[in-house]
């Protein structure tokens, strides 16, 4: 039964984790947001109440 031989599968497992932990994170972290969110003011804007003529 070939699935009981751990030699090739263990090497594939180690290599895949090596790729996931060393190559992919810097590529993902290098991405930047196209629109940097601007800080909003903490004061509330002044709004007026609506006038409903039919009420």
BAFI-3210 file (N, C-alpha, C; in Angstrom, 3 decimals, decimal comma, padded with zeros to 6 digits):
// residues 55
n [1|2|3|4|5|6|7|8|9|10|11|12|13|14|15|16|17|18|19|20|21|22|23|24|25|26|27|28|29|30|31|32|33|34|35|36|37|38|39|40|41|42|43|44|45|46|47|48|49|50|51|52|53|54|55]
n.u [000,844|000,878|000,223|000,994|003,657|005,624|007,579|007,584|005,297|005,707|007,833|006,587|004,674|006,336|007,659|005,491|004,540|006,793|006,712|004,258|004,835|007,096|007,319|004,806|003,618|005,210|004,540|001,788|001,622|002,805|000,961|-000,945|-003,556|-005,675|-007,050|-006,417|-007,920|-009,327|-009,017|-011,837|-013,688|-014,494|-016,659|-020,188|-022,126|-024,224|-027,592|-030,787|-034,212|-036,598|-039,241|-042,419|-044,960|-047,384|-048,032]
n.v [-001,178|002,039|004,435|004,201|004,671|007,080|008,732|010,329|011,929|013,253|014,932|016,536|017,751|019,200|020,912|022,346|023,714|025,218|026,932|028,220|029,564|031,154|032,342|033,274|035,074|037,612|038,529|038,909|040,800|042,939|044,216|047,155|049,361|050,857|053,239|055,211|055,395|058,400|060,305|060,975|063,763|064,258|065,709|066,171|066,619|069,454|069,013|069,582|069,204|067,370|068,733|067,664|068,001|066,667|065,492]
n.w [000,000|-001,053|000,262|002,870|003,010|004,330|003,296|000,697|001,152|003,541|002,888|000,960|002,604|004,390|002,596|001,522|003,819|004,301|002,100|002,620|005,013|004,586|002,017|001,111|003,178|003,163|000,597|000,771|002,830|001,602|000,057|-000,394|000,648|-001,783|-001,299|001,292|004,391|005,593|008,573|010,573|011,838|015,300|016,148|016,012|013,062|012,430|012,114|010,655|011,596|009,717|007,759|007,570|005,518|005,230|007,584]
ca.u [000,000|001,801|-000,105|001,615|005,049|005,562|008,713|007,284|004,244|006,275|008,612|005,606|004,113|007,339|007,887|004,314|004,544|007,880|006,194|003,212|005,330|008,212|007,191|003,500|003,329|005,704|003,795|000,473|001,794|003,293|-000,164|-001,434|-004,911|-005,635|-007,561|-006,143|-009,048|-009,005|-009,598|-013,026|-013,762|-015,320|-017,849|-021,363|-022,593|-025,530|-028,643|-032,095|-035,300|-037,337|-040,596|-043,310|-046,195|-048,611|-048,217]
ca.v [000,000|003,170|005,549|003,999|005,096|008,507|009,497|011,445|012,792|014,118|015,951|017,459|018,513|020,149|021,922|023,213|024,603|026,164|027,941|028,997|030,378|032,024|033,054|033,920|036,240|038,916|038,968|039,381|042,011|044,024|044,893|048,344|049,756|051,934|054,469|055,247|056,084|059,655|060,383|061,812|064,595|063,657|066,515|065,805|067,689|069,999|068,667|070,147|068,229|067,451|069,233|066,774|068,790|065,867|064,876]
ca.w [000,000|-001,147|001,142|004,168|002,932|004,645|002,769|-000,211|001,665|004,572|002,195|000,370|003,716|004,876|001,565|001,411|004,970|004,074|001,171|003,280|006,110|004,249|000,750|000,939|004,042|002,691|-000,582|001,206|003,615|000,756|-000,575|000,297|000,276|-002,776|-000,685|002,720|005,023|006,265|009,910|010,613|013,034|016,348|016,423|015,224|012,180|012,800|011,158|010,970|011,520|008,453|007,835|006,829|005,370|005,264|008,904]
c.u [000,896|001,476|000,494|003,091|005,095|006,636|008,298|006,258|004,774|007,094|007,691|004,989|005,093|007,568|006,698|004,238|005,677|007,426|005,173|003,773|006,452|007,990|005,892|003,276|003,949|004,960|002,430|000,616|002,301|002,162|-000,589|-002,843|-004,833|-006,108|-007,317|-007,285|-008,590|-009,665|-010,772|-013,036|-014,724|-016,578|-018,983|-021,738|-023,981|-026,543|-029,956|-033,141|-036,047|-038,739|-041,471|-044,655|-047,463|-048,877|-048,878]
c.v [001,251|004,312|005,385|004,394|006,608|009,359|010,597|012,413|013,729|015,238|016,989|018,335|019,567|021,255|022,876|024,172|025,616|027,285|028,828|029,959|031,339|032,856|033,851|035,117|037,557|039,433|039,531|040,700|043,188|044,781|046,081|048,656|050,877|053,269|054,396|055,994|057,329|059,662|061,357|062,623|063,968|064,468|066,123|066,944|068,164|069,679|069,286|069,051|068,439|067,988|068,341|067,484|067,947|065,250|065,824]
c.w [000,000|-000,187|002,540|004,172|003,178|003,968|001,782|000,367|002,736|003,934|001,546|001,458|004,209|003,858|001,441|002,608|004,870|003,145|001,868|004,319|005,726|002,994|000,672|001,876|003,587|001,462|-000,187|001,967|002,793|000,073|000,267|-000,187|-000,747|-002,203|000,813|003,393|005,775|007,636|009,892|011,903|014,038|016,632|015,483|014,278|012,623|011,725|011,618|010,857|010,213|008,722|006,949|006,675|005,464|006,621|009,858]
res [x|x|x|x|x|x|x|x|x|x|x|x|x|x|x|x|x|x|x|x|x|x|x|x|x|x|x|x|x|x|x|x|x|x|x|x|x|x|x|x|x|x|x|x|x|x|x|x|x|x|x|x|x|x|x]
***
